[in-house]
Amino acid sequence: MSIMSKQDDLDDDLARDLGFALWRSPLRAKGRESQRIETCVMIAREVVAHLKRSLWRFEKLPPAEPHG
């Protein structure tokens, strides 16, 4: 696996985690489309791309506390 694909995997993991957090958030709007996890992940991918353009860097670590 190349370094670039590892980074892509980490970016996808981050987007999925952010998307899940958005989906579970009380801030999500009411309505059929806004309640789909895929929509939240798509939004999260845009957030990850913006943060990377802003020179943020991320590192994946084990969870600080159990979650589920």
C-alpha positions, 0 to 999 in steps of 0.5 A: 500500500502506498503512502498516498493510499494510506493517507486517503484511507485515514481521510476516509476514516476521519470523514466517516467518523465526522459524518457519524457524529453529524448524523447523531448530532442534535444539530442535524436538520429535520427531513428525510435527506438530512437523516441519511448517514451517506449525506452526513459523510459527504458533508464531512468529506468536504470539511476534511478537504477544507481542513487539509487546505487550511494545513491541519494534519490528523493522526488516528489514535485509539479511542480515549473512551469506549463508544458505540 
